[in-house]
Amino acid sequence: MTRNMLAPLAALVGALALVPAPAAAAASAVLLKNGVVHTEGARGTIEGGSVLIEAGRVTAVGRDLVAPAGAEVIDLKGRPVTPALFGGIGQLGVSEIELEASTNDGTLKLGQMRPEFDLSLAFNPDSVPVAVARVEGVGFALLSPGAEPGRKGAPGSSIIAGLASVVRLDGRRPRAPVALAVSAGEEAGPLAGESRAAAYMLLAQALEEARGPAPLAAGELRLLTPAGRRVLKSFVTEQKPVLFAVDRAADIRAAVEFAQRERLKAVVSGGAEAWRVASLLARAQVPVVLDPLDDLPEQFDQIGATLENAARLHAAGVAIVFSRRSPAPHDERKLRQAAGNAVAHGLPWDAALAALTSEPARVFRAAAEFGSIEAGRPANLVVWSGDPLEVSTVVDASWLDGHRQSLRTRQTELRDRYLARVRAGTAR
Amino acid sequence: MPRSFIRAAERLVALVAGAGLAATLAAAAPATPPSDPYPSTYAPAAAAPVLIRGATVLTGGGARLEDSDVLVADGKIAAVGPHLEAPAGARIVEAKGRWVTPGIIDVHSHLGVYPSPQVSGNSDGNEATAPVTANVWAEHSVWPVDPGFDTALAGGITTLEILPGSANLIGGRSVVLKNVPAVTYQAMKFPGAAQGLKMACGENPKRVYGAGRNVAPSTRMGNVAGYRAQWIEAQEYLRDLATYDAKIKAGGKAAEDAKPPKRDLRLETLAGVLRGEIPVQMHCYRADEMAIMLDMAREFGFRIAAFHHAVEAYKIADLLAERGVCAAMWADWWGFKMEANDGIQENIALVDAAPNSCAIVHSDSEEGIQRLNQEAGKALARGRAVGLEIPPERAIRWLTQNPARALGIDGRTGTLEPGKMADVVVWNRNPFSVYALADEVYIDGVLQYDRAHPPALPRSDFMLGQPAAAGVVP
């Protein structure tokens, strides 16, 4: 490509910069018309559909909607609209640069079992990775604490990593904690005296303390603080989801049976071999959070990993939610590509989109806000240039809580600075 | 879900704990090393000719041919064009609506040296016991059983460079492999492909040695001083060799008394670089550091074939093109450490836009290597979004011709040209789609992967007899 071929870019880049998408633009009425609206709600997919946004909420969805006076009307020309996507389980907003300890708050390493650890208090809505994920159509994610053994004599975390919360990528505060992160498979070994079996022993003890009507006698070994007992008990009484990090089929079975015994609402996280116990998961109504790209025995727990995991679980009637295995906050934008790969390996397209929208919203108790485009719900939605699961597709516009979102980030600023230099032949 | 952040190689570097310096490897031996002591034993099986008919063909050299045929015979590309004649006994592949490309080449892989499963017993990618280990060869760590070779094959990977990790300033020699099933790595070794030298800029060496062990380097200036000291030693070694050779040539008493310098694996590698026999494959993220490395290459007169990772290559796209240095990049992996903080999704497209550029999409990942085609698809889309219209026939070069060039094998593979190795992928659709799957993968004309007819048993010995992999439901 010659420099001459690049010359027309000047005009184009100039034009892009003029697209009116100010940060959190005022929420006036907007009618999106003539799109393919994937409502992920009772209305299903509406070809030639419209969405009316008023005062931050979706007020109507359907064909032939009429714009109220003064509303901005945007002709989508057949482009798809979806609910804002789920970014997966990870550490978006609490980790700026993973290898720089000073910028990471995601893992509690007190060497104590602290189910009351509320990571959402560290959430930084201005974190650059938050905006980078947002401009790729991600609207919400599950912020969940990490688990890590201590090193060189320093304390590590515990098999209960702490509380997980749904975070919103538009600058608002996270929702109240909704889930509890628990290690039970390979990850649990180093946190439980080098045996994953002990994870259940410790969990059972903690639950007994939490349920116990009377505090333990003085001098008795206890795992939890009073606050920890209250928090853990709430997961039993309120049936909030407990995320069990397990991959091996036998561990998934053990976790599900443990949860049934203890009357916990289990969610499998990881689940590389979940397809092997699909009927158990379907019967017990346990959802699986999985990475569709898992297909190697990266650990001995994942020998049965296959690209068909999602398709097989879905066919068996198991609810699936997508997440990358790595919690890297910089990688959440890759999740829709992973979903596309699940489709390439047998998952129906609609189920893949649901695993990125309505299913995570339902499983993590955020369905009143995220996961569907329905009248009365806050407007959290994305207009795509094409198939949202396709790698060639980009976000054309997005609204979170009814506010049109800026598509600019630190990365687009860098791009534009150097694009101009490449064009001028002075990129050095 | 295991909560690890960093790709395998990087992760290891982050965790390396203190250890003593390695003893210097040296042995009394002749000055002239055997030229090829661990030779390739790879010989493709005989295979019937193959005629792929009616496909959209991306040649890898920049051309796109519609409704075209590719004829393979004797392991080589025999012809590319419309309406080719099928030789007797040829396997006919009807490929109407499908796409054909050269085999995909990954210039940056740790398959075999950081294999799956990722256990300590198999962790052989970083000789992180001293900051300079030019004496080690990655090929001596390759575990051919790694199941990652199989999953990469399903992604169309026919050739890959296996590198030592990036813990060290100078990590050791790389090896180029053909992605064929084998019991020994020698039976995968790309015949005649030069080894490379893995070097690393930036954070990793200073983290592992300075911060990890209080051993130099602990700073970027320490890094550069460390490389330069090695080149100075290599120059001296070459002088000693030249002196010895001159004495031998002179004959008589001088020749009788001549004593060759002691064999030294480290100096043999470094001398090979200075002689131009071993290209440098340089792990480097930041633009400013790449510019320093280019100056250093000039100072000592060696060639850097490619900067790997090159997250900031877009900032010096013209400089890289002018010096004829390739940049091997990710489509969108960034931010996991400070030197990766300026990653942008347009990096590949911007590097590609410079005249005479050499942009490459690489993986450094057992997951990424399975779908380099999709990574290129993302980079294409990001280019298009800012007005850099890149047609598929150009973008495929990022995965074929350009990596072949960086590895010095572009005369033999990387394009579908008569006489080249028949490394060919038949895709079920446009390969830059997320839904694209390789239907067939040929290596030297041999059908190594056939999506429609999966083998009854896994190729990797490790996967044999594993109930979980065999689909046994507990």
Interface residues (C-beta under 8 A of the other chain):
Chain A: M1 T2 R3 L6 P8 L9 L12 V13 L16 I89 E96 I97 E98 L99 E100 T107 V128 P129 V132 G146 A147 E148 K152 E186 E187 A245 D247 R248 A249 A250 R253 S269 G270 E273 R276 V277 V289 D291 L293 D295 L296 P297 E298 Q299 F300 Q302 I303 G304 S323 R325 S326 P327 A328 P329 H330 D331 R333 K334 Q337 G340 N341 V343 A344 L389 E390 V391 S392 T393 V394 Q411 T412 L414 R415 Y418 L419 R421 V422 G425 T426 A427 R428
Chain B: M1 P2 R3 S4 F5 I6 A14 A17 S116 P117 Q118 V119 P147 G148 T151 E203 R207 A291 Y314 K315 I316 A317 D318 L319 D332 W333 W334 G335 F336 K337 M338 N341 D342 G343 I344 Q345 E346 L350 D352 A353 A354 P355 E366 E367 Q370 R371 Q374 G377 K378 L380 A381 R382 R384 A385 V386 G387 L388 I390 R394 F432 S433 V434 Y435 A436 L437 F462 M463 Q466 A468 A469 G471 V472 V473 P474
